[in-house]
Amino acid sequence: MENITETQKKKVLSCIQPSGMLTLGNYLGALKNWINMQEEFDCTYAVADLHAITVRQEPAKLRAQIYSTYALLLALGLDPEKNTMFIQSHVPEHACLSWLLSCYTQFGEMSRMTQFKDKSARHADNINVGLFSYPTLMAADILLYKPDFVPVGADQKQHLEIARDIAVRFNNLYGDVFTVPEPYIAKVGARVMSLADPTKKMSKSDDNLNSYVAILDSKDDIIRKFKRAVTDSLGCLRLSEEQPGISNLIGIYSAVTGKTAAEVEKEFEGKGYGDFKLAVGEAVADELAPIKANYDKIIADKGELERLYREGSEKAERVARKTYFKAMKKVGFVL
Ligand code: TYM
C-alpha cells in the first residue's frame, strides 16, 4: 500500500459507547478490526458519549467512563497521529445533523429497530425519545465523515442499514451529499455471546459480572470466568446450533488464535470441556494482557489524554462541519 497517498485511501468510521467496561465482545466484534484497518484506511474513531445517556447514567461515573474508554482505545494501539480519535459530544455537528436526519426518517422504520425493542423492555421506566431516535444520531455520526466502511459487530447491522437508507433518501432529494457506507462485519467474533447464557449477546450492561469478560479483567478473573462458562452435557466439541455455549467458545478461540473451527475441533478431540475452557481462558488472557499494561500507563496521564482528545475533536470537526453545512444548504437554510 506504499504508493497510496492519504487522499486516495478509503475511509473508515466507527464509534463505541462509554457505558461500562468494554468487553471481549467489543474487542473481537469491532475493536480488533479498528486496529487492523488503521494501516490501510483513513480512519475516524469516536467515543459515542451522547448515545450513552439514552439510559440513565450517574454523572461522575459517566465522566470516568468517557476518559477510560478513550484511554482504552489508545491502549489498544490505535494511533492518534494516523487516525482521527475524538469524543462525540465535542463535535456539536453530530447532534445538529441528527435533528436534520430525524426529519427524513419515518416513525414506522424506527419502530422496527430490535435494539429499541430490547432496551425499552429492559428500561420500561425510561422509554425516552432519545432511545427511540438513537439510530438517527448514529446515522449522523457516520454520514458526517463520508466513510466507505463501518466496522461493527453483527448487532449494529440494522442501525447501519437505516443509516444507508437515510443517506440514499437524502441524496435522491438533494444530490450527492452523503456517501452510502458498507458495513464491515468480521467473519469470526461478530457475535460474541454471554458466558452465562450463550443465547444472549455478551454485553457490558449485563448485571451478571460472570457473563462477560472485560478487556481490563485480570488473568485470574478471565480464566475463572471461562472455567464457569455455561456449556452442555453432550461431551463433544462441535460448532453447532445444539451447542451454543461450546460454539461460542470455539468462536472466541478461533478469533483469538486465528485457527478455523475445524482446526479447533481437531485440537481438542478426545479432551474434556475443562481442558478446552482453560485453553480459551489462557488464550484470551494472553491476548488482552498487553492492552491492560498499556492502559494503566495511559490513564495515569490525564494531561496527555486531554491534549489528544482535544486535538482529535478539532480534526474531526473540520470534516464534520463541511458535510453538515453542505446538507443544511441543500435543504434551504440560510448560512
Ligand atoms: P456498542 O458501544 O454497544 O459496541 C461497540 C462495538 O462493539 C460491538 N459489539 C459486539 N460485537 C460482537 N459481539 C458482541 N457481544 C458485541 N457487543 C458489542 C458492536 O457491534 C459495536 O461495533 N450504536 C453503537 C455505537 C455507535 C456507532 C456509531 C457504531 C454510535 N455511533 C457509528 C458505528 C458507527 C453501539 O452502541 O455500539
Residues whose N, C-alpha, C, O or C-beta is under 5 A from the ligand:
A	BS01	TYM	L13 S14 C15 I16 Q17 G25 N26 G29 A30 A48 M138 D141 I142 P151 V152 G153 A154 D155 Q156 G189 A190 R191 V192 M193 K201 M202
